[in-house]
C-alpha cells in the first residue's frame, strides 16, 4: 500500500497529528475506549491478553497478580515456553514457510540470508540439543557474545527452549565488560563468533572471549564461523567447539521445557555510571505477554509487513523487538549486521528500498546523524513502502521528529515515540498508530492496562500541564517488568523502590503532563540528566532541544559542570552540520538562543564543538562528557564507535 496517507493534521492544534481513516481501518487497535476499559480491571485485562495472545501448556492461573511489595508476580502457576510460542505454533500453520528473519550482512558483496519459520525452528531445535549435549540444563546461565547475525536469535531461542537463562552481552563490549557479566551470572557456556565486520574491516571477537573466560565458570565456548579464513582464530581443543560441529550429530527435535510463568527467561545487564553492572531479571509469561502485545499495538504488524528494528540484540530493544515480540506474533523481521553509514550514508535507506521495509524503529541519535549527512542521501531512494516510524532510547527533539516525519516518512507515516527501559521489558508510554495523537517530542499515553503518575520531590502528584516532576509506575505493574536484580536484592530495592516506598516504582525519569485534554505525557529525560542551576531544576534535554533548533546544529549534548556559586551550570557539546564551522560568533549566537528560548539560568557556560563520543549502537556517552567537565578520568573508551572524539574534546575542555 505505497504512498497511502496514514496520518492527518489536526486543523485546530499546532503540531498534533491523528491516524487517517485508512490507518484506523487496518490497525489492530483503533478504539480509544480501550484505555478506560483496561483500567477498570487491569488484572483481568492482562489475563485476557495473556490467554488471547499466547499458547499456554496450562493457563489455569492460581493467581492473576500476586503482590508482596516490592515483589510481584503475574499469571502464577501458568505453564508456558517462549521458544514454543515463537516457533512451534507457527509451523502448524501456513506461516511454516513464511520468512521469519531477513539477515543483511555489512559487506554489500555478500548475500543476505532468509530464514523461514520452519528454518528457524529446525536451527533452534538442533542448537538446543547441542547445548543439552554439553550439559546445559534448566536454570543454567548461558552467555551470548555475538554480532548481529542469525545465530544470535537462534541461541536465545534455543536457551529458552531448554529453560536455560541467557545473558546477552553487546559484541562491542570489551573483554573486561564481558568477564564481569560472566562472573556475576556464573555462566556455564559462552557462545561467540570468530569475528565480525565493522566498516568493512574484519574484527576478532574470539580474542576478547578468550580473555573474558579466564577465571570464570565457563566450561565450553561455542564459536560461530562468521569470518572463516579471513581471520586467524585459535581454538582451545579442551574447551572450544565450532558451532557447526556442535550441531552436527544431534537430533532435529528438542522437546520444549515446560516453564512456570515466573521462571527466569533472561538476565540483561545494565551499565551503570559507577560500580558493576546490574543484572536485570525478566521472567517468562509476563514478559512474553507484554512483548507480544506491545509489538502488535505499537508497530501494527500484519503478515505482509517487514519490520526493521535497528537495535542490537545486546540491548533490551533487540531482545523484545528483534526476537521475542515479532516471533511470538509470527512477523517478519530484518536485521542488519553493520554500521548505518557503511559503505555510504544511505545504507539504511538502500535496505528499506531493496526489501520493502514497512515499519522502521530506530533511535533519535541515529536520526540526528542522518540529518548531519544531508537530505541528498535520502532523496536517492524510494521509501514509499514505509507505513510506521518508531523512535526509542531518548526523547526526540522537535526538529528531528519533523525531519524523520517528512524526509523518511514523506509526511505520511505516524511517528511512534516510545518510552520504556531495560527494566520494563517492553514499551510502556507511547501513542498507538490507530489511536494517536502524534505530537513532536511527546511520548503519548501509558499503554492500556498500566497506570503512571508524575510526582514532586515529596511524593505529591503533579496534575498541572507543563510542570516537570518524576515519572512513577503504579500497581498492578506491567507484566513484563523486571522481577529483581540478579543476586542483589538490596540493589533492586534501593534503585527502584526507595524514593517513594516499596509500593511505587520509581523510573528515574523526569516527565510532565503535556496536555491534560489529550492526556499525553512528555518525557524530559533521566533524572540524572537534570541539573540544579542556582537552585533551579533544569532538564539537559530541554537545552539540547533548543540548541538543535539552530540551522547550524546537527546534534547537541548538555551536561552539568560544577560551579562554585551556582552549584551547577550547563555545558554544551555541539556537532555542526556540513558547511558550518566553529566560531566565537556562533558560540555566542547559540548561547543567546538558549537564553531567549528558556531563560538566563539555562544558558550554557561554554560550548565545545566536535564529534560526540558514542557507543557502536549510537548512544551518546554522556558519562564521558560529565567526566570531562568534572576533570575526572573518562575510563574505558574501547567500546566507543569513535574513541578519538574523546581526545579532541578533552583538548578543548582543558583549554
CORMO-V307645 format. One record per residue. N is the residue number from 1. NEAR is the number of other C-alpha atoms within 10 Angstrom. Layout:
{{N:NEAR} {N:NEAR}}
//
This chain:
{{1:9} {2:11} {3:15} {4:15} {5:19} {6:21} {7:26} {8:18} {9:16} {10:14} {11:9} {12:7} {13:8} {14:9} {15:15} {16:15} {17:19} {18:21} {19:26} {20:21} {21:15} {22:13} {23:24} {24:18} {25:12} {26:12} {27:22} {28:18} {29:18} {30:19} {31:11} {32:13} {33:10} {34:15} {35:17} {36:12} {37:13} {38:17} {39:16} {40:11} {41:12} {42:22} {43:23} {44:15} {45:16} {46:25} {47:21} {48:11} {49:15} {50:22} {51:15} {52:12} {53:18} {54:23} {55:19} {56:21} {57:13} {58:14} {59:18} {60:14} {61:15} {62:12} {63:14} {64:16} {65:20} {66:14} {67:13} {68:9} {69:12} {70:17} {71:15} {72:19} {73:23} {74:29} {75:25} {76:20} {77:18} {78:21} {79:22} {80:25} {81:27} {82:32} {83:26} {84:22} {85:22} {86:28} {87:26} {88:18} {89:17} {90:21} {91:18} {92:10} {93:10} {94:9} {95:18} {96:20} {97:14} {98:21} {99:21} {100:27} {101:26} {102:21} {103:19} {104:22} {105:19} {106:24} {107:17} {108:12} {109:7} {110:9} {111:11} {112:13} {113:13} {114:17} {115:18} {116:19} {117:27} {118:20} {119:18} {120:22} {121:25} {122:18} {123:21} {124:27} {125:26} {126:22} {127:28} {128:31} {129:25} {130:23} {131:22} {132:18} {133:13} {134:13} {135:13} {136:20} {137:16} {138:18} {139:16} {140:18} {141:24} {142:27} {143:26} {144:29} {145:25} {146:31} {147:25} {148:23} {149:21} {150:21} {151:22} {152:22} {153:22} {154:22} {155:23} {156:27} {157:30} {158:28} {159:33} {160:26} {161:27} {162:27} {163:29} {164:25} {165:26} {166:27} {167:27} {168:28} {169:24} {170:22} {171:25} {172:21} {173:19} {174:20} {175:20} {176:15} {177:19} {178:23} {179:20} {180:17} {181:25} {182:27} {183:17} {184:16} {185:24} {186:16} {187:23} {188:20} {189:25} {190:26} {191:24} {192:27} {193:29} {194:28} {195:26} {196:25} {197:18} {198:16} {199:15} {200:14} {201:10} {202:15} {203:16} {204:18} {205:23} {206:25} {207:16} {208:22} {209:24} {210:16} {211:14} {212:22} {213:23} {214:11} {215:10} {216:17} {217:15} {218:20} {219:15} {220:20} {221:26} {222:22} {223:26} {224:22} {225:16} {226:19} {227:17} {228:12} {229:9} {230:12} {231:14} {232:13} {233:18} {234:11} {235:15} {236:11} {237:7} {238:9} {239:12} {240:18} {241:17} {242:17} {243:19} {244:13} {245:13} {246:19} {247:19} {248:11} {249:11} {250:17} {251:14} {252:15} {253:15} {254:19} {255:11} {256:19} {257:20} {258:20} {259:25} {260:20} {261:27} {262:22} {263:19} {264:22} {265:27} {266:25} {267:25} {268:25} {269:27} {270:16} {271:12} {272:10} {273:11} {274:7} {275:7} {276:14} {277:16} {278:21} {279:24} {280:24} {281:23} {282:29} {283:26} {284:24} {285:30} {286:25} {287:27} {288:30} {289:26} {290:27} {291:26} {292:27} {293:25} {294:22} {295:22} {296:22} {297:19} {298:24} {299:27} {300:21} {301:22} {302:16} {303:12} {304:10} {305:19} {306:25} {307:28} {308:25} {309:22} {310:22} {311:23} {312:21} {313:28} {314:24} {315:17} {316:22} {317:24} {318:19} {319:23} {320:24} {321:26} {322:24} {323:22} {324:26} {325:25} {326:25} {327:25} {328:27} {329:22} {330:25} {331:24} {332:25} {333:22} {334:22} {335:22} {336:23} {337:19} {338:22} {339:20} {340:22} {341:16} {342:16} {343:14} {344:13} {345:18} {346:21} {347:18} {348:20} {349:20} {350:18} {351:17} {352:24} {353:16} {354:12} {355:14} {356:18} {357:23} {358:23} {359:22} {360:24} {361:21} {362:19} {363:22} {364:23} {365:23} {366:17} {367:20} {368:24} {369:19} {370:22} {371:22} {372:17} {373:17} {374:14} {375:14} {376:10} {377:16} {378:20} {379:13} {380:11} {381:16} {382:15} {383:24} {384:20} {385:20} {386:26} {387:28} {388:26} {389:24} {390:21} {391:25} {392:21} {393:18} {394:20} {395:26} {396:26} {397:20} {398:18} {399:20} {400:24} {401:22} {402:19} {403:18} {404:23} {405:19} {406:13} {407:15} {408:23} {409:24} {410:16} {411:19} {412:22} {413:28} {414:29} {415:32} {416:28} {417:32} {418:29} {419:24} {420:18} {421:18} {422:20} {423:22} {424:22} {425:26} {426:30} {427:26} {428:27} {429:25} {430:27} {431:27} {432:31} {433:30} {434:28} {435:19} {436:24} {437:29} {438:27} {439:24} {440:22} {441:23} {442:30} {443:29} {444:28} {445:25} {446:23} {447:22} {448:23} {449:23} {450:22} {451:20} {452:19} {453:20} {454:23} {455:21} {456:14} {457:10} {458:8} {459:14} {460:11} {461:15} {462:17} {463:16} {464:13} {465:15} {466:15} {467:13} {468:23} {469:25} {470:24} {471:24} {472:22} {473:19} {474:14} {475:16} {476:20} {477:23} {478:27} {479:31} {480:24} {481:24} {482:23} {483:20} {484:24} {485:21} {486:18} {487:14} {488:12} {489:10} {490:10} {491:15} {492:21} {493:19} {494:12} {495:14} {496:21} {497:19} {498:15} {499:16} {500:15} {501:15} {502:16} {503:18} {504:20} {505:22} {506:20} {507:19} {508:17} {509:19} {510:23} {511:26} {512:24} {513:25} {514:22} {515:15} {516:12} {517:8} {518:12} {519:13} {520:23} {521:28} {522:25} {523:26} {524:27} {525:19} {526:19} {527:17} {528:13} {529:19} {530:21} {531:22} {532:17} {533:20} {534:14} {535:11} {536:13} {537:14} {538:22} {539:25} {540:24} {541:23} {542:19} {543:25} {544:20} {545:22} {546:22} {547:26} {548:23} {549:18} {550:15} {551:11} {552:20} {553:21} {554:24} {555:26} {556:26} {557:22} {558:27} {559:28} {560:26} {561:23} {562:16} {563:13} {564:7} {565:9} {566:13} {567:14} {568:19} {569:25} {570:24} {571:24} {572:26} {573:21} {574:25} {575:24} {576:20} {577:18} {578:13} {579:6} {580:12} {581:11} {582:15} {583:10} {584:9} {585:9} {586:14} {587:17} {588:13} {589:14} {590:24} {591:21} {592:16} {593:18} {594:22} {595:17} {596:13} {597:14} {598:15} {599:11} {600:12} {601:19} {602:24} {603:21} {604:24} {605:15} {606:15} {607:22} {608:17} {609:19} {610:16} {611:18} {612:26} {613:24} {614:21} {615:18} {616:20} {617:21} {618:21} {619:18} {620:17} {621:16} {622:17} {623:15} {624:22} {625:27} {626:18} {627:16} {628:21} {629:16} {630:14} {631:14} {632:11} {633:9} {634:15} {635:9} {636:12} {637:18} {638:13} {639:17} {640:22} {641:19} {642:15} {643:16} {644:13} {645:15} {646:20} {647:10} {648:14} {649:20} {650:17} {651:10} {652:13} {653:15} {654:9} {655:6}}
//
